[in-house]
């Protein structure tokens, strides 16, 4: 069931079957697509940048 739609993403609620046989209802975001560029310094070294995401903080308080 679609809860919200915008140009960039949709919010949906659907039922999922877990490996243990239980069925659960989960809300999730379906995004139209994005790109990530990850700079690797070597086989086991990657540069990460901390990025503030206010939407995640507001969802925690719902």
C-alpha distances in whole Angstrom, upper triangle without the diagonal:
4,6,9,11,15,18,17,14,10,9,6,5,6,9,13,16,19,22,24,22,20,16,14,11,11,9,11,12,12,15,17,20,23,27,29,32,34,38,39,43,44,42,41,41,38,38,35,35,33,31,30,26,25,22,22,24,23,19,22,23,20
4,6,7,11,14,14,11,7,6,4,7,9,12,15,19,21,25,26,25,22,19,17,13,12,10,10,10,10,13,15,18,21,24,26,30,32,36,38,41,42,41,40,40,37,36,33,33,31,28,27,23,23,19,20,23,21,18,21,22,19
4,7,11,14,14,11,8,5,5,7,10,14,17,20,22,26,27,26,23,20,17,13,12,9,10,10,11,14,16,19,21,25,27,31,32,36,38,42,43,42,40,40,37,36,33,32,30,27,25,21,21,17,18,20,18,15,18,19,16
4,7,11,11,8,6,5,7,10,13,17,19,23,25,28,30,29,26,23,20,16,14,11,11,9,10,12,14,17,19,23,25,29,30,34,37,40,41,41,40,39,35,34,31,30,28,25,23,20,19,15,17,19,17,15,18,19,16
4,7,8,6,4,6,9,12,15,19,21,25,27,30,32,31,29,25,23,19,17,13,12,10,10,10,11,15,17,21,23,27,29,33,35,39,40,40,39,38,34,33,30,29,28,25,23,20,19,16,18,21,19,17,21,22,19
4,5,5,6,9,12,16,18,22,24,28,29,32,34,33,32,28,25,22,20,16,14,11,11,10,10,13,15,19,21,25,27,31,34,37,39,39,38,37,33,32,29,27,26,23,22,19,18,15,18,20,19,18,21,22,21
4,6,8,12,15,18,21,24,26,29,31,34,36,35,34,30,28,25,22,19,16,13,11,9,8,11,13,17,20,23,26,29,32,35,37,37,37,35,32,31,28,27,26,23,22,19,20,17,19,22,21,20,24,25,24
4,7,11,14,17,20,23,24,27,29,31,34,33,32,29,26,23,20,17,14,10,9,6,6,8,10,13,16,19,22,26,29,32,34,34,33,32,28,27,24,23,23,20,19,16,17,15,17,20,19,18,22,23,22
4,7,10,14,16,19,20,24,25,28,30,30,28,25,22,19,16,13,10,7,6,4,6,9,11,15,17,21,23,26,29,33,34,34,33,32,28,27,25,24,23,20,19,16,17,14,15,18,17,16,19,21,20
4,6,10,13,16,18,21,23,26,28,27,26,22,20,16,14,11,8,6,5,7,8,12,14,18,20,24,26,29,32,35,37,36,35,34,31,30,27,26,25,22,22,18,18,15,16,19,18,16,19,21,18
4,7,10,14,15,19,21,24,26,25,23,20,17,13,11,7,6,5,6,9,12,14,16,20,22,25,27,31,33,36,37,36,35,34,31,31,28,27,25,22,21,17,17,13,14,17,15,13,16,18,15
4,7,10,12,16,18,21,23,22,20,16,14,10,8,6,6,6,7,11,13,16,18,22,24,27,29,33,34,38,39,37,36,36,33,33,30,29,28,25,24,20,20,17,17,20,18,15,18,19,17
4,7,10,13,15,19,20,19,16,13,10,7,6,4,6,9,10,14,17,19,22,25,26,30,31,35,36,40,40,39,37,37,35,34,31,31,29,27,26,22,22,18,18,20,19,15,18,19,16
4,6,10,13,16,18,16,14,10,8,6,6,7,8,11,12,16,18,20,23,26,27,31,32,35,37,40,40,39,37,38,35,35,33,33,31,29,28,25,25,21,21,23,22,19,20,22,19
4,7,10,13,14,12,10,6,5,4,6,9,11,14,15,19,21,23,25,28,29,33,33,37,38,41,41,39,38,38,36,37,34,35,33,31,31,27,28,24,23,25,24,21,22,24,21
4,6,10,11,10,8,6,5,6,7,10,12,15,15,19,21,22,25,27,28,31,32,35,36,39,39,36,35,36,34,35,33,33,32,31,30,27,28,25,23,26,25,22,22,25,22
4,7,8,6,6,4,6,9,10,14,15,18,19,22,24,25,27,30,30,33,33,37,37,40,40,37,36,37,35,37,34,35,34,33,33,30,31,28,26,28,28,25,25,27,25
4,5,5,5,6,7,10,11,15,16,19,20,23,26,26,28,30,30,33,32,35,35,38,38,35,33,35,33,35,33,34,33,32,32,29,30,28,25,28,28,24,24,27,25
4,5,7,9,11,14,15,18,19,22,22,25,28,28,29,31,31,33,33,36,35,38,37,34,32,34,33,35,33,35,34,34,34,32,33,30,28,30,31,27,27,30,28
4,6,9,11,15,16,20,21,24,25,28,31,31,33,34,34,36,36,39,38,41,40,37,35,37,36,38,36,37,36,36,36,33,35,32,29,31,32,28,27,30,29
4,7,10,13,15,19,20,24,25,28,30,31,33,35,35,38,37,41,40,43,42,39,38,39,38,40,38,39,38,37,37,34,35,33,30,32,32,29,28,31,29
4,7,10,13,16,18,22,23,27,29,30,32,34,34,37,37,40,40,43,42,40,38,39,38,39,37,38,36,36,35,32,33,30,28,29,29,26,25,27,25
4,7,10,13,16,19,20,24,27,28,30,32,33,36,36,39,40,43,42,40,38,39,38,39,36,37,35,34,34,31,31,28,26,28,27,24,24,26,23
4,6,10,13,16,18,22,25,26,28,30,31,34,34,37,38,41,41,39,37,38,36,36,34,34,32,31,30,27,27,24,22,24,24,20,20,22,20
4,7,10,14,16,19,22,24,26,29,29,33,33,37,38,41,41,39,37,38,36,36,33,33,31,30,29,25,25,22,20,22,21,17,18,20,17
4,6,10,12,16,19,21,22,25,26,29,30,33,34,37,38,36,34,34,32,32,29,29,28,26,25,21,22,18,17,19,18,15,15,18,15
4,7,10,13,17,18,20,23,24,27,28,32,33,36,37,36,34,34,31,31,28,28,26,24,22,19,19,15,14,17,16,12,14,16,13
4,7,10,13,15,16,19,20,24,25,28,30,33,34,33,31,31,28,28,25,25,23,21,20,17,17,14,13,16,15,12,14,17,15
4,6,10,11,13,16,18,21,23,26,28,32,33,32,31,30,27,26,23,23,22,19,19,15,16,12,12,16,15,13,15,18,16
4,7,9,11,15,17,20,22,26,28,32,32,31,31,30,27,27,24,24,23,21,21,17,19,15,16,19,19,16,19,22,20
4,5,8,11,14,17,20,23,26,29,30,30,29,28,25,25,22,22,21,19,19,16,18,15,15,19,19,17,20,23,21
4,7,11,14,17,20,24,26,30,31,30,30,29,26,26,24,23,23,21,21,19,20,18,19,22,22,21,24,26,25
4,7,10,14,16,20,22,26,27,27,27,26,23,22,20,20,21,19,20,18,20,18,19,22,23,21,24,27,26
4,7,10,13,17,19,23,24,24,24,23,20,19,17,17,18,16,18,16,19,17,18,21,22,21,24,27,26
4,7,10,13,16,19,21,21,21,20,17,16,15,15,17,15,18,17,20,19,20,23,24,24,26,29,29
4,6,10,12,16,18,18,18,16,13,12,11,12,14,13,16,16,19,19,19,22,24,23,25,28,29
4,6,10,13,15,16,16,14,11,10,10,11,14,14,18,18,22,22,22,24,27,26,28,31,32
4,6,10,12,12,12,10,7,7,8,10,13,14,18,18,22,23,22,24,27,27,27,31,32
4,7,9,11,11,9,6,6,8,10,14,16,19,21,25,26,25,27,30,30,30,33,35
4,5,7,8,6,4,6,9,13,16,18,22,23,27,28,27,29,32,32,32,35,37
4,7,8,5,6,7,11,14,17,20,24,26,29,31,29,31,34,34,34,37,39
4,6,5,7,10,13,17,20,23,26,28,32,33,31,33,36,36,36,39,41
4,6,8,12,15,18,21,24,27,28,32,33,31,33,36,35,35,39,40
4,7,10,13,16,19,22,25,26,30,31,29,31,34,33,33,36,38
4,7,10,13,16,19,22,24,28,29,27,29,32,32,31,35,37
4,6,10,13,16,19,21,25,26,24,26,29,29,29,32,34
4,7,10,13,16,19,22,24,22,24,27,27,27,31,33
4,7,9,13,15,18,20,19,20,23,24,24,27,29
4,6,10,12,16,18,17,18,21,22,22,25,27
4,7,10,13,15,14,15,18,19,19,21,24
4,6,10,12,11,13,15,17,17,20,22
4,6,9,9,9,12,14,14,16,19
4,6,6,7,9,11,12,14,16
4,5,5,6,9,10,12,13
4,5,5,6,9,10,11
4,5,5,6,9,10
4,5,5,7,9
4,5,6,7
4,5,5
4,6
4
